[in-house]
């Protein structure tokens, strides 16, 4: 695939990947500041960061290693180096989360509706970031990689599988919170909204903007729109 893109095409695809990951990291940071719960992919690291001294970004990196291991269990003989190198953008993602948390420290939403508005903005940013990441067709992070692996093995649409994987992550965060703190921490209505909406927004963008999707994938926009 990279050989077909050429040098400039390859740079464009990886630039889209980096842009997507940056948007996703910013969305997690905004959601954490809003205090209504982070995105599903960061819900478990968010809970663990509240129970330990490690930051949400550091726990995200550890969590991504776990997800790659789960991909191996799902894919088995289809698992390869393309799955292992998902750790590269995943480490970048975790690092950027902590960076954006520090950058956005000046944002202090007062009142529930401002918190909710900030949460909704974070959800939209997350979906756009996932859209750019997946359609860059370069590297996936483990959070999307596990959803893609399950979708591949079960022959299901990625967007719908993403929603179900997100819900499973939220459930895991709730269980960890209740088991180790005996109360619900780090998971609130914002987490549920993100789980329900982010995957659907990705599907909506792909459906409503086929030319953008084709541009990101490096295919012919006219052929893509005809399909």
URTAQUI-V237039 format. One record per backbone hydrogen bond with DSSP energy under -0.5 kcal/mol. NH is the residue of the N-H (numbers start at 1). CO is the residue of the C=O. If there is no record, write none. Layout:
NH:CO + NH:CO
This chain:
5:1 + 6:2 + 9:5 + 10:6 + 11:7 + 12:8 + 13:9 + 14:10 + 15:11 + 16:12 + 17:13 + 18:14 + 19:15 + 20:16 + 21:17 + 22:18 + 23:19 + 24:20 + 25:21 + 26:22 + 27:23 + 28:24 + 29:25 + 30:26 + 31:27 + 32:28 + 33:29 + 34:30 + 35:31 + 36:31 + 38:186 + 42:39 + 43:39 + 43:40 + 44:40 + 46:42 + 47:43 + 48:44 + 49:45 + 50:46 + 51:47 + 52:48 + 59:55 + 60:56 + 61:57 + 62:58 + 63:59 + 64:60 + 65:61 + 66:62 + 67:63 + 68:64 + 69:65 + 70:66 + 71:67 + 72:68 + 73:69 + 74:70 + 75:71 + 76:72 + 78:75 + 79:76 + 83:80 + 84:80 + 85:81 + 86:83 + 87:84 + 88:85 + 89:85 + 90:86 + 91:87 + 92:88 + 93:89 + 94:90 + 95:91 + 96:92 + 97:93 + 98:94 + 99:95 + 100:96 + 101:97 + 102:98 + 103:99 + 104:100 + 105:102 + 107:104 + 108:106 + 111:109 + 115:111 + 116:112 + 117:113 + 118:114 + 119:115 + 120:116 + 121:117 + 122:118 + 123:119 + 124:120 + 125:121 + 126:122 + 127:123 + 128:124 + 129:125 + 130:126 + 131:127 + 132:128 + 133:129 + 134:130 + 135:131 + 136:132 + 137:134 + 138:133 + 144:141 + 145:141 + 146:142 + 147:143 + 148:144 + 149:145 + 150:146 + 151:147 + 152:148 + 153:149 + 154:150 + 155:151 + 156:151 + 161:157 + 162:158 + 163:159 + 164:160 + 165:161 + 166:162 + 167:163 + 168:164 + 169:165 + 170:166 + 171:167 + 172:168 + 173:169 + 174:170 + 175:171 + 176:172 + 177:173 + 178:174 + 179:175 + 180:176 + 181:177 + 182:177 + 182:178 + 183:177 + 185:183 + 190:36 + 191:36 + 191:188 + 192:188 + 193:189 + 194:190 + 195:191 + 196:192 + 197:193 + 198:194 + 201:197 + 202:198 + 203:199 + 204:200 + 205:201 + 206:202 + 207:203 + 208:204 + 209:205 + 213:209 + 214:210 + 215:211 + 216:212 + 217:213 + 218:214 + 219:214 + 221:219 + 224:220 + 225:221 + 226:222 + 227:223
